[in-house]
């Protein structure tokens, strides 16, 4: 769960930096509505990932407590949470690669 909190804070920091850059990007032709829409996409994706992680944790706890009667549902929720976290990590890696490429460009 600490990894989830770390990812959430990482994305929150990235979003705030993107919003600051979007303010500077007004000169480059990016409207404020477009930058807010872009930020909203990431915010919703993070919230969805966090919800899947929470659902997975609750499903496993209910299985341990004996209140869950369907192992299949618990496994599905756990797999969904795992896949959503893996996608988030891959997106982060790709974003960092793109940032490093842009940083290395000469203008």
GIJORA-V142982 format. One record per residue. N is the residue number from 0. RES is the residue in one letter. SS is DSSP state (H for helix, E for strand, - for the rest). Layout:
n & res & ss
N & RES & SS
N & RES & SS
This chain:
n & res & ss
0 & X & -
1 & X & H
2 & X & H
3 & X & H
4 & X & H
5 & X & H
6 & X & H
7 & X & H
8 & X & H
9 & X & H
10 & X & H
11 & X & H
12 & X & H
13 & X & H
14 & X & H
15 & X & H
16 & X & H
17 & X & H
18 & X & H
19 & X & H
20 & X & H
21 & X & H
22 & X & H
23 & X & H
24 & X & H
25 & X & H
26 & X & H
27 & X & H
28 & X & -
29 & X & -
30 & X & -
31 & X & H
32 & X & H
33 & X & H
34 & X & H
35 & X & H
36 & X & H
37 & X & H
38 & X & H
39 & X & H
40 & X & H
41 & X & H
42 & X & H
43 & X & H
44 & X & H
45 & X & H
46 & X & H
47 & X & H
48 & X & H
49 & X & H
50 & X & H
51 & X & H
52 & X & H
53 & X & H
54 & X & H
55 & X & H
56 & X & H
57 & X & H
58 & X & H
59 & X & H
60 & X & H
61 & X & H
62 & X & H
63 & X & H
64 & X & H
65 & X & -
66 & X & -
67 & X & -
68 & X & -
69 & X & -
70 & X & H
71 & X & H
72 & X & H
73 & X & H
74 & X & H
75 & X & H
76 & X & H
77 & X & H
78 & X & H
79 & X & H
80 & X & H
81 & X & H
82 & X & H
83 & X & H
84 & X & H
85 & X & H
86 & X & H
87 & X & H
88 & X & H
89 & X & H
90 & X & H
91 & X & H
92 & X & H
93 & X & H
94 & X & H
95 & X & H
96 & X & H
97 & X & H
98 & X & H
99 & X & H
100 & X & H
101 & X & H
102 & X & H
103 & X & H
104 & X & -
105 & X & -
106 & X & -
